[in-house]
C-alpha cells in the first residue's frame, strides 16, 4: 500500500481544507514545531482506512476526529495497491451532541493514474458504500487488521529500543505486546472453565451407562436367530399360499365354466326363423329390375343433352358477335369526325407561334430596365458610403473626453505616500512583539501533549470503572454457566427416564394391537397360553402419554443445552472483554507515564513540584496526582497562550492597516494606469487621422506613482485637436448629404421604369401559357383519334364483316333452342328414375326389418362365433343360423359335464396344501387357528407370520439400539475425559512460565534472524544481531567479528538495531495473513534526544532504507535531520488551523 494523496477538512487541528500530495515523495519528512499537527497527518491516514487512530486508544473513539469548534469533517485517501488505484473517504458529523460517521466509500479507479473522479470520464467501481462493510473491505484489500497496520506501517521503535536493554521478564512482556499475544492469559482462564465442565459431563455419562446392562452381544445373537427362522417361515408360507389360491381358483373357474356352458345351450335352443321370409325376397328382386331400366333411360337423355351443348360451344358466342358489331359502328363514327379535329389543331399551332414572338420582345425590355436600376443603385451606394465615412470621422472625434479627476491626482499621490510609511513602521513593531511571544510559547513545549495527557487520564478512569464492572459480570457469567450445566444434567436424566418409559409403553401397545387377531381356543402369539375368551380391542392412552412425555423431555433437554451454550458464549465474551480492558489499561498507564515526564522536561520550573508521576498500578489506582500536575502545567501554558494571542491580534491589526494603505496606493496606481491606457487607446484608434503625439509614460515597474502633470498636458492637446476636427467634419457632412439625395431620386425613377416593364412581360407570359395549353389539347385530340382508328382497324382485320354479323346471330339462336329441348327430356327421365327408387325403398323396408331380426338373433350368440349370413338370400341366411344353433347347443351340454368333474378335483388339491400350511405354523410356535375358517383362510397366514417377524425384529433392533447408545455414551464419556485432560494441560501451559515463555523465545529466534538481515543492510554490512542467555549482542565485522552487548551501542547504533527489529516484526506480521506488499512505512519518534554523531548515523540509516522499494516517511522537528530529506512537508499552526506546505523535490 502506497499513499498518493491525502485530503482532510475539519479533521482535528486541520480546520480548513488541506491536501497532502505524496506524488514522487519516496522519502519525505513531516517537520514543524511541537503541537503543529505532524502526527495528526498519520492519524488522518489511519482513520481514512480503519475509522480510528492508534493514539486514540479505542476503536470507536471517533470524537477525536472532529476539531473542537467543527461540526463536520471529511477525510479522503487516494492510494495504490499493486498496479491498481483506490480511494477511501469518510465523513464525520456532530449531531445533537453525538459524533457519528455519516458517509463512507471505497472505490477502485479504472485508470491506475487517475487522481479524482471526473463526471465525463470513466466512473470508478464502488467496493464499499456502507459503514459496516468498509472496514472489512479495507482489511481484505490490504490483508491487515487495524492493529497489524499500526505495527507494520507506523513502526513502534520506542518499544524495540526498550526491548533491547530490558531484562528477561520485561522483554517477554514487551514482545508479547508487540505480537498481540495478550489474549493467551484469557485462554488459560477459559481452559479452567472448560476443564470443570468436562468433569461434570464425565460424571453424568457414567451414570447413564448403568441403564444399558441388559444389552449384550449374546442377547443380540439370540434375537437375530429368531428373526432368521421366522424369515425362512415367511418364505415358505409365501410359496404355499399361492398354490392354495391357485387350486381354489381352478375349482371356481371350472364350476363357473360349467354353469356358463349350460346357459349358452339354453340360449342356442331358443333361435327360430320368422314367417313370410320368401315373399319379401321376391318383391325386392322386382323393384331392383325396375330401377335398372329407369337408369338406362336417364343415361340416354343425358347423352343427348351433352351433344347439344357441344354443338353450342363449337359455334361463336353471342357476346363476341355483338362486340364485333359494336366495333364496326364506332369506326364509322370516328371516320366522320377526323377532318374537323385536324383543322382545329392547325389553328392552335399558329396562335402559339404569334404569342412566343411577343414574349421575347417584352423580356428584352425588362433586361434593359433592370440594368438601369443597377447603375442608379451603384451611384446611390457610393454617395451613402461617402456620407457614412464623414459621419464616422465626426463621431470618433466627438467621443474624445478627458477623464474626470485627472487634475487632483498629484495631491492624492503625496498623501498616500506619507500614510504608507507610517503603516510600515507600525507593522514592524507589532510583528517583533508577536515573534517574541510566539518564541516563548514554542519554548514552553507541545500544548497538544497536555490535551493528550488529559484525554489519557480520562480514559484511564473510564477503563478502571469498566474493568471493575467487567470482572463482576465475568463472575456472574461463570456462576450462570455452572447453573445451566447442572440443568443440562438434570434434563439428561429426565430424558433417559422418559425414553425408557416410552419403550415399555410401545411394548404394551404392541400387545394391544394383537388383540384383534386372537381366536378362542387357540394359543396367544405372545404368552402361548390358550385363549378362552377374546377380549375387546384396547386404545393406547399410555403410549400417547409416554410419547408426549418423551417429546417434552427431549425439548427440555434441548432448551437446557441451548441455555448452557449461551451461558458459555457469554463467559467467553466477557472474558474477552476483561482481557481487552487489561491490555487497554496497561497501554494507557504506559502512555501517561511517557507523556508527563516529557512535559516536565519542557517546563523546567515545574519539575520539582510533581515528583513520582506514576505511583502504583492496579484496577483501583486513581489519577489524582497526575491531574494536579497537569493542571499546573496547563495554567502556565495558558498564560503564554494569552500573551501570544494578544500580540498576534495587535500584529494582525497593524497588518490590516498596512494592507489597507497598500490597497489604496494600488487603487490610485491603477487609476493612473487606466488614464494612460485610455490615452494610448484613443491615440491608437485615431492614428489614421494623424493626432498630436503624447509624452512617454512613466517606466513600467517604477516605485513612485508616476508624473500626473505630463499626463494632463497630453490629454489637453488631444482634446483641442479633436474639437477642431469635429467642426471640419460637420461641414463635409452637409455636402455629402446633398449628393445622397440626388442619387436617390435617380434610383427611384429607374425602379419605376423596371416595374412597368415587368408588368407588361407578365401579361405576355400569361397569354403565352394559355395558347400553349390550347395547342397541347388540340394536338392530343388529333393524336388520340388517329391512334383509335389504327386500333379499330387492327381489331376488325380478323373479325367477320359488318354484312356477315346478322346471319351469325340467327345461327346462335337456333343452337340455344336445341339445348333447351334436350334439357327438358333429361328432366323427365330423371323423374321416372326417382319414382322407381322410391318403390325399391318401400320393398327394402320389409326385407331390412327381417334382416334386422336375423342380426338381432345372431347378436345374442355373437360370442359363440355363429356362421356369417348370406346377404343376398335372406331365407337361406335364416336356415343356416337355425341349423348351426341346434348343433352347438348339443355340444355345450356335453362339455358342461366335464367341467364339473374338474372343479371337484381342484378342491381336493387346495385342502391338502392347507394341511401342510397348518403344520409349518405349528412347528414355529404359531397357532393355525389365527387363520380363521373358510376357503380364504390361507390368505391370513403371511400377516400372522409378518406380525411375529416384526415383533422379533423390534426386539433385535432394541437390543442393537441399546448397544449403540451405550457405545455412544461411552464414546462421549471418553471424549469428555480427553477434553478434561486437554483443558487441564492447557490451563497449566498458559501460565506465564510455560507457553508464553516458549512463544516469546520462539518468536525471538525468528525475529532476531530477520532483524539481523535488516541490520546488516542498514549498517552497510558492519553489524549482525544475535542473542544468547537472555542478552542481545551485535557482531561487529569492522572489529574482527567481535561480539558487543547492545548496551554498549551508541545512540545511532541503537537506533539502527531497534529499526531492524521493527522492520523484522513488520515483515512477519504481514506474512501471517494475506497482506499485500508493504510499500510504505512511517517513523514517528523523538530524534531530538540523539547527539550529532548519532543523528548522522540515523540519517545515513534512513537514506539506506529509502533506497529500497518502500516509501519512507518520518516525523521530526530536528532541523539537521530534516535538511537531509529530499521532500519535506512543513506543518505549521496559526490561530485558526494547521497548514501543510510541501518543500523540496
N, C-alpha and C positions, 0 to 999 in steps of 0.2 A: 504494500500500500504506500503510495507516494502522494502527499498533498500537492494540489495545483493552485487553489485559490480559496481563501477563507474570507467570508463576508459576515459582519456582525453589526447589529444596530440595537442599542439599548441593552446590551449584554454586560452585566456587572459594571465596571468603570467606563466602558465604551458606550456612552450615552448617545453619540451621533453615529451615522453610518460610516463604517470603516472597512477597508479592503486590504487584505494581506496577500500579495501576489507572490507565490513561490516559484514562478516560472524561471528556469535556469538558475535556481538557487540550490545547488547541490551541497554547499557548505555555507551556512549562514549563522548569524548570532542575533539574538534579541537583546538589545542594550538599552540602558536607560537608568535613571535614578531609582532608588529604593521606593517601592509603592507606586511606580508609574503604570504598572499593569502588564509586565512582561509575562509572568506566569499565567495571567488571565487568558492570554492567547492560547496556551496549551489547554487550559480549562475549556475554552470555546471549541477547540478542535475535538477534544474528547467528548464534550457534551453533544456536538453535532452528530457523532457516531452512535453514542450509547445513552444519551439523555441524562447524563450525570458527569461529575468530575471527581478525580481521585481525592483532591483536597477537601471536598465537601463531606466526606465520611459516609453518608448514607446514599443508597441508590435512588431514593425518592426525594432527595433534598433539592428540588428544582427551584426553590425560592431564591437561592443564591444567584441564579441566572439573571434575575431582574435587578437593574440598578434601583437604589432606594427610592428615587423620585420618578421612576418609569412604570408604566402600566402595561407595556408590551415590549418584547424583544424578539428578534429573529436572528438565527444563525444558519449559515449555508456553507457547506464544504464541498468543493469540487476536487476529486482525487482520482488517481489511476490505479487499477489493479491489473497486472499483466499488461495486455495490449488494449484494454477497454477503459473508457472514461465514465465515471459515475458522479452523481451529485446527490447529497443528502441535506435536508433542510428541516429545521424545527422552529415552531413559533410558540412563545410562552406569553400568557396574559394574566394580569391581576384582575380577578372578577369577584366583587363582594368580599374583599379581604382574603380570598384564596388565590394561590398561584397555581395555574393549570397549564398543561400543554394543550393547545387548541388545534394545531395542524402540523402534520409531518409528511415527508415524502422521500422516496429513494428512487432515482431514475437512472437508466443507462442510456448514454448518447449513442446514436447511430454513427456519428463521426468521432473517432477517438481523439481528434484535436479540437473539438468544439469547446467553447468557453461559456456559452449561455444558450438558452432556448430562444430561437427566432420564430416569430409567428408564421413566416412564409417558408421556413426551412423544414427539414425532416423532424418529426416530433420524437422525443425520446421514449423509451419503453419504461412504463411505470412498474417497478418491482415491489413497492410497498407504499400504501397510502393511508394506513391506519396506525395509531399509536401502538396497539397491541401486537402488530406484526412487524414493526420496523426493527426493533432490537434483534429479533430472531433472524430477519433478513440480513442485517449487518453482520451478525455473528457467523451466519452461513457463508456470506461473501468473503469475509476476512479469515474465517476459521479460528477466530479468537474471541473468548469471552471478554467482558469488561475488565476483570482482574488480570487476565492474561495480557490484554492490550497494555495495561498500565505497567506490567512487569517487563514486557517485550519492547515497548516503544519509548515510554518515559522511564529510563533506566534508574533503578534505586541504588545509586552508587554509595550513598551515605551508609546504608545498611552493610554493604560489602566492605567499606572501609573499616567499620567497626568489627565486621566479621573476621577480618584478617588478624586483628590483635586480641580477640575475645578468648576467654577460657573455654574448656570443652562444653560445659553446660550452657553457657551463653551462646556459643557457636551453634549448638544443636537447636536452641530456641530460635535464633535468627534464621537459620537455614530452613527450618520447618515453616516459619512465617513466609519466607521468600517462595517456598514451594507450595504454599497454600495448603499445608498438611495439618492445620489445627483441628480439623474435624475428626482426627483419629481418637482424640480423647472422648468425643461423643460416641464413637464406635464401641469403645470399651464399655461405656455405661450401658449402651443398648444391648451389648452382648450379655451383661449380667442379667438384664430383664429377660432376655430370651432363654437363658440357662434355667431360671426359676420356672418359666412357663413350660419348658420341655420336661422338667422333673415332674411337674403336676400331671402332664399328659401321660407319662410312663405309668404313673400310679393308677390312673383311671383305666388305661388299656389292659393292665394286668388283671384288674378285677373282671373285666369283660370276658377274658379268655376262659374263666371258670364255667360260663354258661354253655360252652360247646363240648363238654366232656363226652357226651354220647355219640358224637360224630367221629367214628373210627373207620379205618380202611376195611376192617372185617365186615362191619355193618353195610358198608357201601357194596362190597362184593356179593353178599347175600341178596341184597335188594336187586342188584343187576342180574343175578342168576334167575330170580323170579320173573323179571321183565323179559329175559330171553326165552324162558319156557312159554310164557303167555304169547310172545310174538310168534313162536312156532305154531301154537294152537290157533292163533288168528289166521295164519297162512293156511293151515289145514281146513279150518272152517270155511274160509273164503273159497277153497277148492270144492268142498262138498255142497255148499248151499246152491251154487249154480246147477249142479246135477239134479238136486231135488226140484228146483224150479223148472228145469228143462223137462223132467218126467211129468210133472203136473201140467206143464204147457202142452206136451204131446197128447196127454189124455183129454185135455179140454179141447184141443184142436180137432182130434178125431171125432169126439161127440158132436162138436159144432158142425163138422163136415157132414156127418150122417143126417143131422137134422136139416141142413141146407139141401141135401140131395132129395129128401122126401118132399120138401116144399117145391123144388123145381119140377118133380114128376107130376105133382098135382097141377101146377101151372100149365105144363105142356098138354095135359089131357083136356084142358078147357078150351083149346083152339078149334074152330069150325068155320066153313065158308058161308057167306051171306047168300040170299035168294035173288035171281034175276041177273047174274053177272054176265051171261052170254048175250042177252038182248042189248044191254048197254054197250057192249063191244061192237055189235053190228051197226048201230046208229052212229057211232063215232067214225067208223070207216066211211059211210056215205057222205058225211059232212066234209071229210078230208078231200074226197074226189071233187066236190063242187067248188071248193076253194082253189084247187089247182086249175080248173077250167077258167075261172074268173081272172086268175093271174095271167094266163096266156093272152086273153082279150086285152087286158090293160097294157101288156107289153107291146102289142101290135099298134095300139093307138099312140103310145109314146114314140115309137119309131117314126110314124107319120108326122108328128109334131116336130121332131128333130130335123126331118128332111125339109120342112117348110122354113124353119129357122135358118138352115144352111143356105137355102136359095136367097133369103133376105139378106144375109151377110155378104153374099157374093156380089150383089148389086150395090151401086153408090148409095151413101147415106143421104137422107133428106136434108140434113143440116148443111152438108158440103155443097149440094146442088143449089140450095138457097143462097149460100155465101158467094158462090161464083156469080149468080145473078146480080147480087148487090155490088160486086166489084165492077161489072160491066157498066152499071148505072153511074157509079162515082167517076169513072174515067171520062164518060161523055160530058159530065158537068164541068170537070176541070179543063177540058179542051176548049169549051166555050168561054171561059174566064181568062185565058192565057194572054190575049192581046192587051186587055185593059191593065193588067198587073205590070207588064213590061213598060208601057208608056208612063205610068206614074213613077217608076224607078228612075227613068231618064230625066224627068223634070227635077227630082230631088238632087241629083248629082250636079246639075247646072247651078242651082241656088247655093250649094255648099262652096263651089269654086269662087263665086262672087263674094261671099262673106269672108272668106280667108284672105283675099286681097285687101279688103278694108281693114282687117285686124292688123296686118303687117304695117300699114301706114300709120295707124294710131300708136303702135308700140314704139316706132321711131321717134314720134313726138314726145312721148313720156321720157325716153332716154335723154333727149336734149334738155328738157326741163330739169331733170334730176342733176345734170352736170352744172347747170346754172346755180342751183341751190347749194351744191357742194362748194363752188367757188365763193359764193357770198358768205357761207358759214366759215370758211377759212379766214376771210378778211375780218369777220366779227371776232373769231378766236384770237387773232393776233392783236386786235385792239384791246380785248379783255386782258390778255397776258401783260401787255404794256401797262395797263391801268393797275393790275394787281402788284406788279413789281414796284411801282412808285408807292402804292399804299403800304406794302410791307416795309419798305425803307423808312417811311414816315413812322410806322408803328414801332419798329425796332429802336429808332432814335427817341421816341416819346417814352419808352419804358426805362430809360436810363434814369435812376434815382439814387441820390447819396444816402447811405444807411443812417438811421436815426441814432443820436447819441454819440456820434463819432467825435464831436468837438470836446467832450469831457473825459475822454479815455486817459489822458495824461495824468489828471488828478487822481483818478481811481487806481492807476498803476502805482503811484508813490505811496498811497495809504496801505495798500495790500503788502507791499514790501516791508513796511515797518511792523505790521501785525505778524507776519511770518517769522521775523527774527525773534520777537517776544515769545511766541508759542514754541519755537525750537529750544529756547533756553529753559522754559518751564518743564518741557518733556524730559530733557536730560537730567534735571534734578530729581524728578519723580521716579524715573527709571533706576537711578542709582540707589535711592532709598528702598525700592522694591527688591532689587537684586540682593542687597544686604539681608533683608528679611527672609527671602527665599533660600539664601545660602545657610542661614541659621536653621531654618526648618529642615532642609535636607540633611544637615549635620546631625540633627536630632534622631534620625533613623526612619525606618519604614512605618508609616502610620497604618498601612494595611495589616501589618503584623499584629497591632493592638486589636483591630477588629477581628482578625482571625483567631487571636487568643481568646477574646471574649466569646466568640462562637464555639470554640473548642470547650471552654468551661461550661457553657450552656449544654452542649452535647454530653459532657461527662455527667452532669447532674441528671440529664434525661436518661442516659444509658444506665446509670446506677439504679434509678427508680424502676426502669423496665426490667433490669436483671433480677431485682428482688421479686417483682411480680411474676416473671417467667419461671423462676425457681420454685415459687409456691405452686404455680399452675402445673409444673412438671411433677411435683409430688402428688398433687391431686390426680393427675392423669395416671400415674403408676398405681395408686390405690384403686382407681376405677378399673384399670386393666386386670388387677387381681380379682376384683369382684366379678367381672364378666367372665374370667377364666373359671371361677367356681360355678357360675351359672351354666357354662358350657358343659361341665362335668355332670351337674345335676340333670341337665336336659338329655345328655347321652344315656345316663342310667334309666331315665323315664322312657326314652325311645327304645332301649333294649327290652324293657319290661312289656311295653305295648306291642312290640313286634312278636314276642313270644305268645302273648295272649291272642294276637291275630292268627298265628299258625294253629293254635288249638281250636279257635272258632272255625277256621276253614276246614279242619278235620271233622268237627261235628256237623258243619253244613254239608259236607260230602255225604255223611251218613244220612242226613235228612233227605238229600236228593235221591238216595237209593230206595226210599220207602215205596214209591210208585211201582217198582219192579218186583216187589216181594209177592210171593204166592203162598197161600195157606197150604200147609203140609210139605213145603219144600224148605231147603236149608237157607239160612240167611247168608248173603255173599260176604259179610264182614266177620260175624262171630261163628258161622257154620252151625248154628242151632236151628232146629225145626221151627218154622213159623206156624203158630197155632191160630193166630188171628192177624189179619193185615191191618196195621194202624193207618190212620189218615195222614196225608202229607202235612208237613210242618213248615211254617215260614222260618226265615233266618234272621230274626232281630239281633241275636247275639253276634252274628257275623257283621252286620251293618254297624253295630256299636263298636266292635273291635276295629273294623276298618276306619271308622271315624276317629277312634282314639289313636290309632297308629298314625293317621294323617295329621292329627293335631300335634302329637309328639314330634313328628318329623318337622312340622312347621316351627314349633317352639325351638327345636334344636338348631334349625337353620337360622332363626332370628337371633338366638343366643350367640351362635358362631359369628354372625354378621356384626352384632354389637361388640364382640370381643375383638374382631378385626378392626373395627372403627376405633376402639379404645387403644389398640396397639399403634394404629396410624397416628392417633392423637399424641401418644407418648413419643413416637419418633419425631413428629413435627415440633413438639415443644422442646424436646432435647436439642433438635437442630437450632431452635430459637435461642436456647441458653448458650449453646456453643458459639453462635454468631455474636451474641451480646458480649461473651467473654473476650472474643477476639477484638471486637469493636472497642470495648473498654480499654484493653491493653494499648491499642493503637492511639486512642485519644490521650491516654496518660503519657505515652511517649511524645505525642505532638505537643502537649502542654509543657513537658519537660524540655523539649527542644526550642519552643518559642520564647519562654520567659528569660532563660539565660542569655539568649541573643539580644533581647531587649535591654537587659541590664548592661551589656557591653555598649549599646548605643546611647544610653542615658547614664553616664558615669556617676553623676551626683546621686542617683537613686539606688546604687548597687548595695550599699550597706544597710539601707532601710528595709530590705526584704530578704533576709537570709533564709536558705533552705526552702527553695521553691516547692519541690515535690517531696512531701513528707508522708510516708506511709502509703499503703495501697490496700485494695480490697473493695468489696461492694459497698461498704458504708462510709468510705472516706469522702469528706466534703471538699468543696473548692473555695472555702473562706479565705485562706492565706493568699492564694493566687489572685483572687478577686481584689483584695485590699491592695496588693502590689500593683495590679493592673490599673486600679482607679488612680493611684498616684502618678503613674506614667501617662495616663490619658489626660489628667489635669495639666501636667507640664506641657504636653504636646498641644493642648487646646490653646494655651496662651501664645505659643509660637504661631499656630494657625491663624489666630485672630490678628496678630501683628502683620502676618504675611497678607491676609485678606485686605486689611486697611491700606497697606502700601500699594497693593495691586489695584485697589479701587482708585486711589489717587493717581497712580500712573495711567490707569485707563482713562480717567477724566482728562488728564493732560494730553494723552494721545488723541482723545476725541477732539479737543480744541485745536491741536496741531493739524489733525486731519481736516477739520473744517476750514482752517486757513488755507491749507494746500488746495482744498477743493475749490475755494473761491478764486484763488490765483489761477487754477487750471481753467475755471469757467471764463475768467477775463481773458486768458491767453487764447482760449478757443473763440471768444468773441472777436478778438483782433484777427485771428486766423480766418474766421468767416468773412470779415470785411475785406481782407486781402484776397480771399478766394473769390468773393463776388466781383471785386475789381478785375481780377485776372479773367474771370469768366466773361464779364462784359466786354473787355478788350478783345478777348479771343473771338467772341461772337460777332464783333463789329470789324474784324480785320479787313474784310473786303471793302469797307467804307473808309479805310485809312484813318483811324482815330489817332489822337495825340499819344505819345509814349509816356509810361509812368516810370518813377524812380524805382530801382530794385528794392525788394522787400528785405526785412531783416533775415540774416542767415538762419537756416533751419537748425534747430537744436541749441540756439543761444540761450543763456541763462536768464537774461532780462526779458522784459515783456515787449521789446521792440520799440520803434520810434513812431508813435501815432501821428506826429506832426507831418512827416513826409507822406503818410497815407492820406491825410486830409487834403493836402495840396493836389495830389494826384486825382482824387475824386472831384475837386473843384474844376480842374482843367477839362476833365471828361464831361462834366455836366454842361459847361459853356459850349463846348464843341457840339454836343447833342442838340442843344436848343437851336443853334444856327442851322444845323442840318434839317431839323424838323420844319422850319419856316420855308426853306427852299423846296422841300418835298411837297408841301401843301400847294405851291404854285404849279409844279409839274403835274400834280394830281388833277387839277381843273382842266388842263389841256388834254389829258388822256381821256377824261370823261366825255368831252365833245366828240372825239374820234370814235368812241364806242357807240354813241347814239346814231351817227351817220351810218356806220356799218350795220347796225341792227335794222334800220329802215330798209336798206337794200336787200337784206336777207329775207325780210317778211314779204317783199314783192316777189322774189324768186319762189318762195314756198307757195304763194297763191297761184302762180302760173303752173307749178307742178301739180297742184290739186285739181285744176281744170283738165289738164292732160290725162291724169289718172281716171277721172270720171268718164271722159269720152272713151278711153280704152276699155273700161269695164263694160260700158254699154255695148261696144262692138263684140266683146268676148261673149256676152250673154246671147246675142243674136247668132253668133257662130255656133255656140253649143246647141241651140235649138235646131239649126239646119243640119248639124251633124246627126242629131237624134232622128230627124225625119228621113234623111238619106239612108241611115242604117236600117230603119224599119222597112222602107220600100225595097231595099236590096234583100232583106231577109224574106219578104213575101215572095219575091221573084224566085229566090233560091229554093224555098220550100215547095212552091208549085212545080218547079222543074223536077225536083227530087221525087215528089209523089207520083208524077206521071211516069217516070222511069221505073218506080217500084211497082205500079199497077201493071205496066207492060210485062215486067218480069213475072208477076204472079199469074197473069192470064195467058202466058205463052203456051203452057201445057194444059190449060183448062178447056172445057167444051166451049164452043162458040155461043154467042147470045141466041142464035136461032135454035140450037140443039137443046137448050135448057128446058123448054116446056115438055118435050117428049120424055125426057129423063124423069121428070116429076110424076107423069102419068104411070110409068112402069113401076115406080116406087110404091104408088098407092095400090096397084094390083097385088104385089107381093105381100104387103101388110095384111090385106084381106085374107089371103090363103093361110097365113099363120094363125089368124083368129079362128077360122073354121076348124083347123086341126086341133087347136086347144080345147074347143067345145067337145069334140069326140073323145079326147083323153079324159076329160072330167066325167063323162058318162060311164066309161068303163071302170073308172076308179070307184064310182058309187056302187056299181054291181059287185066289185070285189069286197067292199065293206059289208054288204048285206050277207055274202057267203061266209065271211069271217065271223059275223055275229051269230049265225046259225051254228057254226062249228063250236063257238064258245058255249052255246047252250047245251050241246051234247057232251062237251068235255066236262061240264059241271057235274053231270051224273057219274061219269067214269072217275073223275077226281075224287068224288065222295067215296066210291067203292075202293079206290086205290089208297085213300087216307085210312079207311078202316083196315085194309091189309097192312099198311105201315104201322098202325097202332098195335095190331095183334103181333106183328113181328117185333116191335119195340119192347113188348112185355118180356120177350125171351131173347133180347139182343145180346145179353151177357152169355148166352148159351151157344152163340155162333150159328144162327139159322142160315139156310141157303139164300143166295142172292136172288131176288124176284125177277121174273120176265116182264120188263116194262112195256113190251109190245103187246103181249097177250095177257089180259088181266085174269081171265078164267084159268089159264094154265098156271099163273103165279099162285093163285089161291090153292090149287090142287097140290102143288109141290110143297107148300108150307104145312098143310094138314097132314100129308104123309110123313114128313120129317118129324113133326111133333109126336106122332104116335110111336115112332121108333125110339126117340130119345127118352120118352117117359119110361119105357120098359127098361132101358139100360141103367138109368139113375136109381131105380128101385133096387136093382141087384147090387150096385156099388154101395149103397147106404148100409146094407147088412154087413159088409166087410169092415167098414169104418167103426162100427160099434164094437167089434171084436178088438180092434187096435186100441181103443180107449181103455178097455179093461186091462190089457197088458201093461200099459204105461202107468196106471195107478199102482199096480203091484211093485214096479221098479221104484217109485217115489217112497213107498212105505219102507223098503229095505234100506235106502240111503238115510232116512230119518233115524232108524235104529242105530246106525253107525255114528251119527252125529251125537245122539244122546250118550253113547258110550264114551266118546272122547271128552265131552264136557265133564262127565263124572270123574274120569281119570285125572283131571286137573283141578278137582275140588270145586267145580261149578255145578249148580243144581239145574238139570234139564227142565224141571218144572217151570223155570222162569221164561221158557219159550212160549208158554200158553198152549192152546188147543187149536185144532183145525189144520187144513192143508197149508196155510201160510205161516205156521209156527217156525219153520226153518229160517225165515227172514229175520227173526229176532235174535238168532244166535250171534251174528257179528257184533250187535250192540252190547249183548251180555259180556262177550269176551273183551270188547273195547273198554267197557267200564272197569273190568278187573285189571286190564292192562294199564289204563290211565292211573288207577289207584296205585299200582305197583311203581309206575314211573314217577308219580308225585312223591312217593316215599323215597325213591332213589335220589331224585333231584333235591329233596330237602336235606338229605344227608350230604350230598355234594355241596349244596349251598352253605350248609353249616361248616363243612371243611374249608371252603373258600373264605368265608367270613372269618373263621378262626385264623387262617393264614394271613388275611389282610390285617386283622387286629395285631397279630404277631409282628407283621412287617412294619406296621405303623409304630408299634412299641419300639422295635429296633431302630427305626428312623428317628424317633423321639430321643432315644438314648444317644444316638450319634449326634443329633443336634445339641443335646445337653453337653456332650463331651467337647464338641467343636466350640460352643459358646463359652464353656469354661476355659478352654485353652486360649480362645481369642481374647477374653477378658484379661487373662494373665499376660498375654503377649502385648496388649495395648498399654500396659503400664509403661511409664516413661523410660524404665531401664531395659525394656525389651524391644518391641517392634520399632517405636520412634527412633531409638538409638541406632538400630540396624538400618532403618530407612535413611537417617541422616548420614551414616557412614557410607552407604552405597551411593547416595546422591552426591556426596562429597567427592568420591573417587571419579565419577563421571564428570562432575563439574570441574574439578581440577584438571582433568585431561583436556577438556575443551578450552578452559581458561589458559592453560599453558601454551596451546597453539596460538590463541589470540595475543597473549603477552609477547610471544616470540615475534609476531608481526609488528605489534605496536612499539616494541623496543628496538627494532632493527636487528633482530636475531641475537640480541645480547642476553635476554633472560628467558628461562623456563621456570615453571611453577610446579612445586611438589609439596607433599605433606607427609609427616611421619610422627606417630605417637602424639597426635593432638596438636602439633605445631606445623606452621607453614614455613616453607623455605623457597628461596629463589636460587636457581643455578646460574651463576654469573659467568658466561662464556668469555667475557672480556678479561676475567681474572682467573684463568686456568681452570674453568668449570668448578670453582669453589662454591659451596653452599652457604647462603647467608639467611639468617632469620628475617622474616618480613618486618620484624620490629626495628631492624637496623636500616630500613629503606628511608630515603629522603621523601619530602612531600610529593615531588613529581613522580618518583618511582612508585610510591604508594598509590598515587592516582592511576598510574598505568596498571598496577596489579588489580585494583578494585574495578577499573573499567573492563579489564579482561574477564573477571568473574561475572560482571553484569552482562557482558555480551554472551558469555557461555550459557548463563541461565536463560537469556532471551532466546537463543537458538534452540535450547532443549524444550522450553515451554511451547514454542511454535511448532516443534517437531512432534509433540504429543498428539496433536489433532490434525485436522485438515487445513492448517493455516496456510495462507498464501505466502509468497516470498516477502520477507520483511525488507522493504526498500527505504525505510526512514527510521531514525532514532532521534530522541531529544534528551539533552542532558541539562537538568535544572539543578545546579549545585553552586555552593558558595566558593568560587575560585579565589575570593579575596583573602583567604587565610594562607595562601601559598606565598613563599618568598620568591624573589625574582628568578632565581635559578630554577626552582621547581616549576614556576609558571612557564618558563621556556620549554621545559620538558613536557608539560601538559599541552602546550601549543603544538609542539612537534608531534605528540601522540595523536592529537585530534586531526592534524593535517594528514598524517598517515592513514587514519581511519577514513577520512573523507575521500581518499584516492580510490576507494573501493566502489562497489555498485550502489551504496546506500546514500540517501540524503541525510546529512548530519546537521543537527541544529543544537545550539547551546544558548543558555540564558546566563548572562554575566553583566556585572556593572564595573568590571576591571578594564580600564582603557587599554592597557598594554596587550591584553588577550584579544579584545575586540578589534584592535587595529590590524591584527594578523588574519582576520577572517575576511574573505573577499566580498561577501554580501552581508550587510548589516540592516536590520530593521530597528530603527531608533524609536523607542516608545517614550513619550513624554505626557505629562498630565497638566492641564490648565485648570482654571476654576470650574469648568463645566464637564470636561470629558477627557479621556485618554485618546491620544492620537498616534498613529504609526506612520513613519516615513522611511522609505527604502533608500539605502545608500550603497554605493559600490556598483559592481558589475550587474 
